[in-house]
Amino acid sequence: MSEHIKPYNAEVSKEEQIREMFDRIAPRYDFLNRLLSFRQDVRWRKHLIRQALLHKPVRLLDVATGTGDLALAFAKAGVPEVVGLDISLQMLSKARLRAAELPNAPLFIQGSALEMPFEDGYFDTLSVAFGVRNFQDIRRGLKEMHRVLKPGGRMYILEFSAPQKSLFKTFFSFYNSKIVPQAGRWLGGDAQAYSYLDRSVMAFPAPGNFIDMLEDEGWREVEYQSFSGGLVHLFQARK
Ligand SMILES: C[S@@+](CC[C@H](N)C(=O)[O-])C[C@H]1O[C@@H](n2cnc3c(N)ncnc32)[C@H](O)[C@@H]1O
């Protein structure tokens, strides 16, 4: 009997929990994002978009695309082939709705960053905004992104990490651990999801450690810029 029982797969189960959580918060995600970041999220993504467009992307994959902010911006900027990938169907439905009127709408596909449905070296540019810290295995995600990028291709990652400067750190930690989950409860009906988001920021490696991780996984020309007192970083790397 026991040989017929499929072993419990903890990895899949964690990804499943994250997917369900984003499915739940999808209807209010954009509204709460703008509100809780005082619209700074728009400004942070603009930095990434500007950098990526300098190198004239042709085939671009936006990993953990969510409701498609980056994918849509790249399509509107004239990038010929844009694909957005995400595990959450509810987030993707919002992205698809937003893309409905666009002449060269991105293709939005459901799938995991840890096992992507693309051939080796297909894309010349990859972007990820606020997605990497949700991967249950960050190194596996970095390997997989390396695989689907062509040699010489460029990757741009925007991510939060806990600020290091003490005054800002205290304010941020209070805001993120107390205000954000309360706002999540009142306005989004899901305090649990928003307190997970706080814990995931705290757990994400400091920029120096993340750079070491990128280099370990074979990325080169790795560099980063900090925004908003070190709350957000834009990492760039090449294959
Ligand atoms: C905080 S949202 C960011 C969405 C979007 N990039 C943005 O800038 O608003 C994180 C997204 O990552 C997705 N995600 C989490 N783990 C993933 C994985 N393993 N593969 C693909 N997407 C994933 C979630 O479903 C969610 O839509």
The ligand as an SDF file (V2000), in Angstrom:
LIG
                    3D

 27 29  0  0  0  0  0  0  0  0999 V2000
    3.8470   41.1810   -4.6480 C   0  0  0  0  0  0  0  0  0  0  0  0
    3.2240   40.5080   -6.1410 S   0  0  0  0  0  0  0  0  0  0  0  0
    4.0770   41.4550   -7.3780 C   0  0  0  0  0  0  0  0  0  0  0  0
    3.3100   41.5260   -8.6690 C   0  0  0  0  0  0  0  0  0  0  0  0
    3.8610   42.4690   -9.7290 C   0  0  0  0  0  0  0  0  0  0  0  0
    5.1440   42.0440  -10.2310 N   0  0  0  0  0  0  0  0  0  0  0  0
    3.9410   43.8960   -9.2260 C   0  0  0  0  0  0  0  0  0  0  0  0
    4.9710   44.5470   -9.4070 O   0  0  0  0  0  0  0  0  0  0  0  0
    2.9430   44.3850   -8.6840 O   0  0  0  0  0  0  0  0  0  0  0  0
    4.0620   38.9550   -6.2160 C   0  0  0  0  0  0  0  0  0  0  0  0
    3.5400   38.0550   -7.3300 C   0  0  0  0  0  0  0  0  0  0  0  0
    4.4170   36.9180   -7.4020 O   0  0  0  0  0  0  0  0  0  0  0  0
    3.6350   35.7970   -7.7780 C   0  0  0  0  0  0  0  0  0  0  0  0
    4.4150   34.5900   -7.4570 N   0  0  0  0  0  0  0  0  0  0  0  0
    4.7870   34.1330   -6.2430 C   0  0  0  0  0  0  0  0  0  0  0  0
    5.5140   33.0150   -6.3530 N   0  0  0  0  0  0  0  0  0  0  0  0
    5.6200   32.7580   -7.6820 C   0  0  0  0  0  0  0  0  0  0  0  0
    6.2710   31.7520   -8.4290 C   0  0  0  0  0  0  0  0  0  0  0  0
    6.9400   30.7530   -7.8510 N   0  0  0  0  0  0  0  0  0  0  0  0
    6.1890   31.7980   -9.7750 N   0  0  0  0  0  0  0  0  0  0  0  0
    5.5080   32.8030  -10.3970 C   0  0  0  0  0  0  0  0  0  0  0  0
    4.8620   33.7820   -9.7380 N   0  0  0  0  0  0  0  0  0  0  0  0
    4.9190   33.7700   -8.3960 C   0  0  0  0  0  0  0  0  0  0  0  0
    2.3560   35.9870   -6.9820 C   0  0  0  0  0  0  0  0  0  0  0  0
    1.2830   35.2230   -7.4670 O   0  0  0  0  0  0  0  0  0  0  0  0
    2.1320   37.4950   -7.1170 C   0  0  0  0  0  0  0  0  0  0  0  0
    1.3240   37.8090   -8.2180 O   0  0  0  0  0  0  0  0  0  0  0  0
  1  2  1  0
  2  3  1  0
  2 10  1  0
  3  4  1  0
  4  5  1  0
  5  6  1  0
  5  7  1  0
  7  8  2  0
  7  9  1  0
 10 11  1  0
 11 12  1  0
 11 26  1  0
 12 13  1  0
 13 14  1  0
 13 24  1  0
 14 15  1  0
 14 23  1  0
 15 16  2  0
 16 17  1  0
 17 18  1  0
 17 23  2  0
 18 19  1  0
 18 20  2  0
 20 21  1  0
 21 22  2  0
 22 23  1  0
 24 25  1  0
 24 26  1  0
 26 27  1  0
M  CHG  2   2   1   9  -1
M  END
$$$$
